[in-house]
């Protein structure tokens, strides 16, 4: 049975509101007014004869009927949107502005070079950087069409795909590495040597210590910098040891500016994801850039 166009519009508004948890955010993502989004939901509820959301000061809460409806329609509506956007990407001029957010280091080393052909295709790029909270806030608030993240997104609200992998690597300048005299490093040995960290919470270092040494990282950094490229430069200058993703330090290791410190086992490998809101895939340019990044970075 073919649904009337109005029914599809109402269902799309419902699904966006269900995922966003807010009528205001759903309306913004759909490019309609908040009263129009509210009217769509009211019409759908009247058609179904049951409430879909409980309205509150902090947003909307789905009812069991909404959970059931979302399960039934999400795959079909997402599929329709993807087909239409992919068709437009093949048949229309790609113009407009694409907003992308992610970790500064990965965007600089891997994503930036891959984006080079897009400007010639007529696209404008607006790139933001930030930590995990900033990345997800940009998606949630509609400030980004695509995002790169090292944490697995919530599939209930976002679409995503595996993009790349990074191995955490323990490195130092060759002259600094000589201080360990070829020994396998241990948590205790590293505690006594100056450490360069992203922040006081030791995010990458803690993950490395847990995976390689089976121990917590209880140390105080000699220096911190919220950009891994700064840590790379300080490590090359011989200031101390640090943990870096392999894509960032590979060139310095090959050139001999850094050395990997020997440990009993290799550092842990993390997955990087490319994420998007379903609403953003209604734009042909978003589908085009998403597919291009997945094609280029997955096979690099």
Order of alpha helices (4+ residues) and beta strands (2+ residues): alpha-alpha-alpha-beta-beta-alpha-beta-alpha-beta-alpha-beta-beta-alpha-alpha-beta-alpha-beta-alpha-beta-alpha-beta-beta-alpha
